[in-house]
Amino acid sequence: MKRIIVISTSLRHGSNSDMLADKFVEGAKAAGNDVEKISLSDKSIQFCKGCMGCHKLGRCIINDDVNDIMAKVMEAEVVVWATPIYYYEMCGQMKTLIDRMNAMYGRDYKFRDIYLLTTAADNDPETPKRAETGLGGWIACYPKSHLAGTIFCGGVNEPKAIEGHAKLQEAFEMGKSI
Ligand SMILES: Cc1cc2nc3c(=O)[nH]c(=O)nc-3n(C[C@H](O)[C@H](O)[C@H](O)COP(=O)(O)O)c2cc1C
């Protein structure tokens, strides 16, 4: 049994990437893992100010929802990110959360396997590559971890357009395989 945190970063109702995340959660739970999903849609997350106060305090100086999320990431063995592709990259709220969790940098952590689930209007397999590279920058700062898997579902633009898509089953299987 592994402790898994799934961070769903889309803020929209009927989010396609959130539906991929839900399927991943279903699979991971079916395999007996301890899974917690967090949606950023009900979270308050400000921008990083770059003050570096986090390196003295071990947490961010800003009192919003980030410190709680970061504590959960630090305890997880598996971290799953779900994001819509915005301008061929991860969405801004995902990047903001990554920046705000800077207090983790230089500290020990338990996560080893990182997964990235993405959705986009464009169906070209190249569409999520910059988001994967961007997340790779975060992973490079935590060298005991690695990108263990990705799922990209293109061709979905409207809310819930992903319904019935084969990628949902793929996400279930990936979650189950952990
Ligand atoms: C600001 C913004 C930027 C977007 N940029 C892209 C893009 O670069 N390529 C693409 O194929 N789709 C793009 N889209 C479409 C979304 O990726 C697509 O609707 C996706 O399914 C949304 O996922 P969600 O439902 O989980 O939010 C963009 C949408 C928005 C709102």
The ligand as an SDF file (V2000), in Angstrom:
LIG
                    3D

 31 33  0  0  0  0  0  0  0  0999 V2000
   -6.0080   29.8940  -21.0880 C   0  0  0  0  0  0  0  0  0  0  0  0
   -6.1780   28.6420  -21.8920 C   0  0  0  0  0  0  0  0  0  0  0  0
   -5.1350   28.2160  -22.6880 C   0  0  0  0  0  0  0  0  0  0  0  0
   -5.2630   27.0620  -23.4440 C   0  0  0  0  0  0  0  0  0  0  0  0
   -4.2020   26.6620  -24.2120 N   0  0  0  0  0  0  0  0  0  0  0  0
   -4.3030   25.5320  -24.9370 C   0  0  0  0  0  0  0  0  0  0  0  0
   -3.2070   25.0950  -25.7290 C   0  0  0  0  0  0  0  0  0  0  0  0
   -2.1310   25.6970  -25.7620 O   0  0  0  0  0  0  0  0  0  0  0  0
   -3.3680   23.9750  -26.4740 N   0  0  0  0  0  0  0  0  0  0  0  0
   -4.5380   23.2700  -26.4750 C   0  0  0  0  0  0  0  0  0  0  0  0
   -4.6210   22.2900  -27.1830 O   0  0  0  0  0  0  0  0  0  0  0  0
   -5.5840   23.6410  -25.7000 N   0  0  0  0  0  0  0  0  0  0  0  0
   -5.4860   24.7610  -24.9410 C   0  0  0  0  0  0  0  0  0  0  0  0
   -6.5430   25.1430  -24.1320 N   0  0  0  0  0  0  0  0  0  0  0  0
   -7.7300   24.2520  -24.0160 C   0  0  0  0  0  0  0  0  0  0  0  0
   -7.6830   23.3530  -22.7770 C   0  0  0  0  0  0  0  0  0  0  0  0
   -6.4330   22.7280  -22.6420 O   0  0  0  0  0  0  0  0  0  0  0  0
   -8.7640   22.2800  -22.8630 C   0  0  0  0  0  0  0  0  0  0  0  0
  -10.0340   22.8840  -22.8900 O   0  0  0  0  0  0  0  0  0  0  0  0
   -8.6740   21.2920  -21.6930 C   0  0  0  0  0  0  0  0  0  0  0  0
   -9.5140   20.1890  -21.9110 O   0  0  0  0  0  0  0  0  0  0  0  0
   -9.0730   21.9680  -20.3890 C   0  0  0  0  0  0  0  0  0  0  0  0
   -8.9190   21.0670  -19.3220 O   0  0  0  0  0  0  0  0  0  0  0  0
   -9.8530   21.1720  -18.0180 P   0  0  0  0  0  0  0  0  0  0  0  0
  -11.2470   20.8820  -18.4830 O   0  0  0  0  0  0  0  0  0  0  0  0
   -9.3140   20.1380  -17.0960 O   0  0  0  0  0  0  0  0  0  0  0  0
   -9.7050   22.5570  -17.4770 O   0  0  0  0  0  0  0  0  0  0  0  0
   -6.4500   26.3010  -23.3950 C   0  0  0  0  0  0  0  0  0  0  0  0
   -7.5060   26.7330  -22.5670 C   0  0  0  0  0  0  0  0  0  0  0  0
   -7.3720   27.8990  -21.8330 C   0  0  0  0  0  0  0  0  0  0  0  0
   -8.5040   28.3400  -20.9350 C   0  0  0  0  0  0  0  0  0  0  0  0
  1  2  1  0
  2  3  1  0
  2 30  2  0
  3  4  2  0
  4  5  1  0
  4 28  1  0
  5  6  2  0
  6  7  1  0
  6 13  1  0
  7  8  2  0
  7  9  1  0
  9 10  1  0
 10 11  2  0
 10 12  1  0
 12 13  2  0
 13 14  1  0
 14 15  1  0
 14 28  1  0
 15 16  1  0
 16 17  1  0
 16 18  1  0
 18 19  1  0
 18 20  1  0
 20 21  1  0
 20 22  1  0
 22 23  1  0
 23 24  1  0
 24 25  2  0
 24 26  1  0
 24 27  1  0
 28 29  2  0
 29 30  1  0
 30 31  1  0
M  END
$$$$
